[in-house]
Every structure is written in C-alpha cells, then in structure tokens.
Amino acid sequence: MTPAATTPAQTTVAVVLQVRDGSLQVLLWQRAKEPQSGRWALPGGTLARGESLDDSIRRHLAAKVDVQELAHLEQLETRVDGAAPVDWQVTTAFLGLVPSHLDPAIPPDTSWHPLDGLPQLAFDSGTTIERGRDRLRAKLSYTNLGFALAPPAFSISELRAIYVAALGHAISPTNLQRVLLRRGVLEQTGAVRPPGPSGGRPAALFCFRVRSLAITDQFAVLRPRRGGD
C-alpha cells in the first residue's frame, strides 16, 4: 500500500475560451490514458520545481495552442482536490481568451467544443468551465475585456455578435455602442466595412482604445435585450 502523501501535488489548468462559428467554445484535449481515458479535460499539468503558476500554465498550454495568440490570461481559482488523478492535489485554474479572428493550430488530441454541447468530461472540468464562463460574463459588463474576444477592428454589429455569444443572451446593438462609447472603451478607426452583396450602407469600424484589462464601470451589468430595444 502506497503511503499517504504529506504534501499535495501542485497542478495548473486553463479554461481557454473563444467565440467560434457564433458560439462560445472551450479548448479541450482527450485523455489517452487512465484514469478516465477517452474523456475530455482542460489543458494543464503539474507544477515544476521552481516554476511560477503563470509559467506553469503557459508551458502546458504551449503543448496545445500557440500561447502568443492568447489575448488575456488571468488566475481564476485555486482549489484542493482529493478525487483524481492523484489522491491529494492543489489545482490553480486560469481563464484564457483568444480573439475570434484567429484560428490557432492545435494537435490531433485537442479540439474546440461549444459550451452548450460539451463531450463527456474528465474529473471536475465541467465545474471549472462554468466558473470560467461566469467570470468572463461578469467582466464583460464592468471591464473592457471584450478586447480579448474581438478582432483588432470591427463593426458594432460584429462586436454585438461576439458579446451575444459570450453572454448567452441578446443585447441591443444601439445600447452596446452607446454604453461602450460613453465609457471611453471604443473609438472609431476611420475605416468602413464595404456593403455586402445585398447592399446597404458601409459600416463604420471601431477598435478598443486599450487592449489590456481595465475596469470601466464597477457596478455595470449588461442585461438581456428588452422588447423594442
């Protein structure tokens, strides 16, 4: 019988989210070995001796996705887990965001999955994914975190589609533009998007004034769209 560990193992995992094909999706890899072989898990692994938590998760993520394409990475939670894959471990989870216009190269055992259609998950990955989604949704209301999901330039309708996918509910494009401009989050680039095949007016293009996290209104909440908005 193996003696009980006197100190817990240290691990890091990441909830990496991106708006892809109109839905919020998470990066998962399929386990090839026991325990829970065949199930899908968050990228991550063991903390190396002398390694910081940030360096650890970036090292593990580098095996699954180009970390240069992460627009934002923040610590999400630290928990003690006595279930698996070891008897006792401390896991620090991170939230990572990839802009919607990128399509990072990933290995064969890794793929993107819509949050409303997740496969069979390993360990407590589902709970961690929910917490990452909830953190993102909260911060989209009171910070400028949309910069980490959006391309460098976009029309308001394109930005609205990204916010709707991330928030999980409809929002008024007029209200979104008014709120973000009032907070000084967006600015016009001076460029326009040419009309599509069906015609219409060219759409003005905007960008985020700052592409790093900043609190813009600590009490704000982006609520679902009301009838008539």
N, C-alpha and C positions, 0 to 999 in steps of 0.2 A: 504493500500500500504506500503510495506516494505521500510524504509528509505535507501538511498544510503549509502554504507559503506564509512567510512572516511579513512580507510587504507585497502590495498589489502590483500587477503589471500595469504599465502606462501605455495607453494607446491613443491615437488620434483618428478621427473620421471626418468626412466632409459631405454636407448636403450641397451639391453643386446644381444650381437651377438656371434654366434658360427658357425664354419664350421661343418655341419652335413650332412651325406649322399652326400657329394660332392658339397654342395651349402651353401652359407652364409645365416643363418637363424636368426630370431629375436624372442625373448620371448614376448608373448602377453597373456593377460587374457581377458576373455569375460565378459562384464558387464551384471549383472543380474537385475539391477535397472535402472530407468530413472534418468538422461537423457541419451538417446541413448542406451537403453537396447538392448542387443544382439550383439552390435558391439564390436570390439576388441580394447583394449587400452594397452598402456605401463604400466608396474608396477610402482606404486608410490602412493603418498598421501600427506596429509597435514603435514606441519612442526609443531612439538610440541613445546610448550613454553620452552625456554632454550636449545633447541636442535640445534646442528650444522647441516649444509646442508649434510655433509658426513654421520653423524649419522642417519639423517632422511632417506636418500635413502637406507642405509644399513638395517635399521629397516623394511622399506616397502618391500625391496627385500627379506628379510628373510621369509616373508609370501609366497613367490612364488618359491624361489630357494635357495639352500644351498650357502650362500654368501662366505663360505670358499672355494668354487670352482671357485670364480671369480679370474682370474689371474691378472686383471687390472681393475681399476675404476678411471675415471677422469671426471672433470666437462666439459660439452660440451657447454652449452649456458644458458643464463638467459633472459627470455622474459616476457613482460607484455601482458596478455591475457584478453580481455574483452568479450569473447564469452561464454564459458561454461567450467566447470559445474557451476561456480558462475559468477556473473556479473563482478567482477574485481579481478584478481589474478596475482601474480608474480610466474612464474614457472622456476625452475632451473633443466635443464636436464643433465644427466650424460651418459657417454659411459662406458659400462662394457663388458668384454671379457671373454669367457670360453674356455679353451683348447679343442681341437677336440676329445681327447680320453676319456673325461668324459661324463657321462650321468646323470645329476643331477635329483634327484627326484623332481617332481612338482605336485601341486594339480590338481584336475579334471578340474577346470575352466581355466587352463593355458596350453599353448602348444607352440611349436616351429613352425615358419612359414617361408618358403623361401622368400627372399626379392623380387624375381621375380614372386611371386604368393600370394600376401597378401590378406587377407579377408577384409570385409568392416570395416574400421577403425573408431574409435570414435575421435571426436574433431580434432585436427591438428596433430595426431600421425604420419601420413604419412610424413609430413614435417620434424618432429624431427628425424624419422628413416633415411630419406635421409641425414640429416646433420651428423648423427652418422656414416653412411656408408662412407660418403665423408671424415670425419675426419680419420677413420680407413685407408682408401685407401691412403690418403696423408701421414700418419705417417708410413705406411709400406715402403714407399720409402726412407724417410730420418731418420728413427729411427730403433731400433731393436724390434719394437712392435710385430713382428711375434712370439716372445716367448710366448705371451699371447693366441695365437691361436694353437700353436703346442704342441704335447706331449713332455715329457722330452727327448726322443731320437727318431730319425727319419732318414730315408734315404733322399737323396736330391730329389728323385722323389716324396716321400711322402710330403716333405715340399713344393715342387713346386705345388702339387695339392691343398694344403691349400692356397698358395698365389694366384693361379689362381681363386679359388672360391671367395676369398675375394676381389681381384682386379677387377674381372669381365672381364679379358682378358688373352690370352695366353702369357706365358713368357718362355724363353729358360731355361731349367734346367741347362745347362752349364754356361750360363750367370749369373743366380741366384747364383750358387755356387761360381763363380769367384768374383762376387760383394760382397757377404756376407763374404767370406773368406778374401778378400782384406781389408775390413773394420774391421776385427777382431771380427765379430759378432758370427761366428760359430767356433767350434773346434770338432775334431774327438773324439769319446768316446773310440775308440779301439775295439769296438764290431762290429759285422756284422749281417745283416739280412740274414738268410739262404735262398737259392734259393726256388722259388715256385714250384708247380707241373710241370710246363713246363721247369724247369731247369734254366740255366743261372748262372752267377757269383754271389757270395754273395755280398750284397750291404753294403758298409761302413755306419755306423751310426754316426750321428752328434748330437750336442746339442748347445743351445745358451749359450755363455760364461757367460752372465749376464741375469738373469730373472727379471729385473726391467728396466723401461724405460730410454733410453739414446739416445741422438742424435748422429748419426754415420756419416751423410753427409747431411748437411742442405740444399744443393742445388740439391740433387739427385731426380730422378724420374724413377720409374720402368715402362718402356714403353712396349706397346704390342709387342709380338714376330713378327719379320720380316721373310719373306720367306727365307728359307735356314739357319736360325739360329739353 
